[in-house]
């Protein structure tokens, strides 16, 4: 796994191709973003718009979606010496602790803070507190920097209410301004829990979903509450909570038995489905925490196709894309996206990888 995560697709991403605002702020509808469609068996690449997605799907195809809602996962934090930070909540661990990231303020958003220590306690709004317990995983060992921490939160009242009143969406430097939480929600999201938006589904609109269903395309939901963005190469995967219902497992298994295509909407969906799929390719219902990382060494057992965003150079998500499509196909498609000025990140354009 270590080799695969340190040998990922690398390229130069011009700053002008980083989507700094949602489509709506550019006078577009959500489904007006661009769509690159690639066929991994032939390396053919087509260029379209997301509103034309039905043209590339057919009756019987099953879109598996992640209905996790984005939460206000960023909180203002204050160190006893008066230094201000942002605390990013990532993953609520089975132990009740959290994986968190401490970020320092800068004129261009926030940056990871590398000089925290076990026992540091940060003051949060309304007499809340976060105590850093230990670097997460191997971070901090042998001089490795500590970006992620295990932490204990002490907050008044229910977490959802607290984050609603005092939190705000996680925002990185390439996003030009603060946007309300509604801009970070997929239209089909149902259950709060994701620190960052499962953004592959952002371009869907109710009207487009209606067109797909009328065409005979199936839609099956699952849950995976996703943490903060792409891991550093030395960072182990953190567990993320998932849930796959009996109904979704049955529908996906039926689609497979009929020879219909299973299309994951986002890398979170592949991670979840691979967690609950056995060696014979059968999906089982279940819930829990998954630490599965999919690299080119992992043969994907179930999914035929993937709808995903465009990922930054050497992002860990690229390992999963390479497992599905291969390095050569990935290089071809990313060269096309760069040449045709597609937009990157959660507010950017989309890529549909078909067989």
CORQUI-V691826 format. One record per backbone hydrogen bond with DSSP energy under -0.5 kcal/mol. CO is the residue of the C=O (numbers start at 1). NH is the residue of the N-H. E is the energy in kcal/mol with one decimal. If there is no record, write none. Layout:
[[CO | NH | E] [CO | NH | E]]
This chain:
[[1 | 5 | -2.2] [2 | 6 | -0.7] [3 | 6 | -1.0] [3 | 7 | -0.6] [4 | 7 | -0.7] [9 | 314 | -2.8] [11 | 13 | -0.6] [12 | 14 | -0.7] [14 | 17 | -1.9] [15 | 18 | -1.7] [17 | 19 | -0.7] [17 | 344 | -3.1] [18 | 20 | -0.5] [20 | 176 | -2.0] [20 | 177 | -0.5] [22 | 25 | -1.0] [22 | 26 | -0.6] [23 | 26 | -1.4] [23 | 28 | -2.1] [24 | 27 | -1.4] [29 | 32 | -1.7] [30 | 33 | -1.1] [31 | 51 | -1.6] [33 | 50 | -3.0] [34 | 350 | -2.3] [35 | 37 | -0.5] [35 | 48 | -2.6] [36 | 38 | -0.5] [36 | 352 | -3.1] [37 | 46 | -3.4] [38 | 40 | -0.6] [38 | 354 | -3.2] [39 | 42 | -1.0] [39 | 43 | -2.4] [39 | 44 | -0.7] [44 | 39 | -2.6] [46 | 37 | -2.7] [48 | 35 | -2.3] [49 | 52 | -2.1] [50 | 53 | -2.2] [52 | 55 | -1.9] [53 | 56 | -2.2] [53 | 57 | -0.5] [54 | 57 | -0.9] [58 | 61 | -2.1] [61 | 63 | -0.5] [61 | 218 | -3.2] [62 | 64 | -0.6] [62 | 263 | -2.9] [63 | 65 | -0.6] [63 | 220 | -2.7] [64 | 265 | -2.5] [65 | 67 | -0.7] [65 | 222 | -1.9] [67 | 190 | -3.2] [67 | 191 | -1.7] [69 | 193 | -1.9] [69 | 194 | -2.7] [71 | 73 | -1.9] [73 | 89 | -2.9] [74 | 168 | -1.6] [75 | 87 | -2.9] [77 | 85 | -2.9] [78 | 123 | -3.1] [79 | 82 | -2.8] [83 | 79 | -2.8] [84 | 105 | -0.7] [85 | 77 | -2.3] [86 | 88 | -0.6] [86 | 103 | -2.9] [87 | 75 | -2.1] [87 | 89 | -0.7] [88 | 101 | -2.2] [91 | 93 | -0.8] [91 | 99 | -2.5] [93 | 96 | -2.2] [97 | 93 | -2.6] [98 | 100 | -0.6] [98 | 151 | -2.6] [99 | 90 | -2.6] [99 | 91 | -1.2] [100 | 149 | -2.5] [101 | 88 | -3.1] [101 | 103 | -0.5] [102 | 113 | -2.5] [103 | 86 | -2.7] [104 | 111 | -2.2] [106 | 109 | -1.1] [109 | 106 | -2.5] [111 | 104 | -2.8] [112 | 114 | -0.5] [117 | 120 | -2.1] [120 | 132 | -2.9] [121 | 80 | -0.5] [122 | 130 | -2.0] [123 | 78 | -2.0] [124 | 128 | -0.8] [125 | 128 | -1.3] [128 | 124 | -3.0] [129 | 154 | -2.8] [130 | 122 | -2.9] [130 | 132 | -0.5] [131 | 152 | -2.3] [132 | 119 | -3.5] [134 | 150 | -3.0] [136 | 139 | -1.5] [138 | 141 | -2.1] [140 | 143 | -0.7] [141 | 144 | -2.4] [145 | 147 | -0.8] [147 | 102 | -0.7] [148 | 136 | -2.7] [149 | 100 | -2.7] [150 | 133 | -3.1] [150 | 134 | -1.1] [151 | 98 | -2.6] [151 | 153 | -0.5] [152 | 131 | -2.4] [154 | 129 | -2.4] [158 | 162 | -2.3] [159 | 163 | -2.9] [160 | 164 | -2.0] [161 | 165 | -1.9] [162 | 166 | -2.6] [163 | 167 | -1.8] [168 | 74 | -2.3] [172 | 175 | -2.0] [180 | 183 | -1.7] [181 | 184 | -2.1] [182 | 185 | -1.2] [186 | 189 | -1.8] [191 | 69 | -3.2] [194 | 71 | -2.7] [195 | 170 | -0.6] [197 | 199 | -2.2] [198 | 201 | -1.5] [199 | 202 | -1.6] [201 | 204 | -1.4] [205 | 209 | -2.4] [206 | 210 | -2.1] [207 | 211 | -2.0] [208 | 212 | -2.3] [209 | 213 | -2.5] [210 | 214 | -2.5] [211 | 215 | -1.3] [212 | 217 | -2.4] [213 | 216 | -1.4] [216 | 60 | -2.4] [218 | 63 | -3.1] [220 | 65 | -2.3] [222 | 67 | -2.5] [223 | 243 | -2.2] [224 | 226 | -0.8] [226 | 195 | -2.9] [226 | 196 | -0.7] [232 | 235 | -1.6] [240 | 290 | -2.5] [241 | 225 | -2.2] [242 | 288 | -1.9] [243 | 223 | -2.2] [244 | 286 | -2.1] [245 | 249 | -2.3] [246 | 250 | -2.5] [247 | 251 | -2.3] [248 | 252 | -2.5] [249 | 253 | -2.3] [250 | 254 | -2.3] [251 | 255 | -2.2] [252 | 256 | -2.3] [253 | 257 | -2.2] [254 | 258 | -1.6] [255 | 259 | -0.6] [255 | 260 | -2.5] [256 | 259 | -1.0] [261 | 62 | -2.7] [261 | 263 | -0.6] [262 | 264 | -0.6] [262 | 304 | -2.4] [262 | 305 | -1.8] [263 | 64 | -2.7] [264 | 266 | -1.2] [264 | 307 | -3.0] [266 | 269 | -0.7] [266 | 270 | -1.2] [267 | 271 | -2.4] [268 | 272 | -1.9] [269 | 273 | -2.9] [270 | 274 | -2.8] [271 | 275 | -1.2] [272 | 276 | -1.3] [276 | 284 | -2.3] [278 | 281 | -2.0] [282 | 278 | -2.5] [286 | 244 | -3.3] [288 | 242 | -2.7] [290 | 240 | -2.0] [293 | 295 | -0.7] [295 | 298 | -2.4] [297 | 299 | -0.6] [298 | 300 | -0.6] [305 | 264 | -2.5] [306 | 308 | -0.5] [306 | 353 | -3.3] [307 | 266 | -1.9] [308 | 351 | -3.4] [309 | 311 | -0.5] [310 | 345 | -1.5] [312 | 315 | -2.0] [315 | 318 | -1.6] [316 | 319 | -1.4] [316 | 320 | -0.7] [317 | 320 | -0.6] [317 | 321 | -1.8] [318 | 322 | -2.4] [319 | 323 | -1.7] [320 | 324 | -1.7] [321 | 325 | -3.1] [322 | 326 | -1.9] [326 | 330 | -1.9] [327 | 331 | -2.5] [328 | 332 | -2.1] [329 | 333 | -2.4] [330 | 334 | -2.5] [331 | 335 | -2.1] [332 | 336 | -1.9] [333 | 337 | -2.5] [334 | 338 | -2.3] [335 | 339 | -2.5] [336 | 340 | -2.3] [337 | 342 | -2.7] [338 | 341 | -1.1] [343 | 349 | -2.3] [344 | 19 | -1.5] [345 | 348 | -2.1] [349 | 310 | -0.6] [350 | 36 | -2.7] [351 | 308 | -2.7] [351 | 353 | -0.6] [352 | 38 | -2.7] [352 | 354 | -0.7] [353 | 306 | -1.9] [354 | 40 | -2.6]]
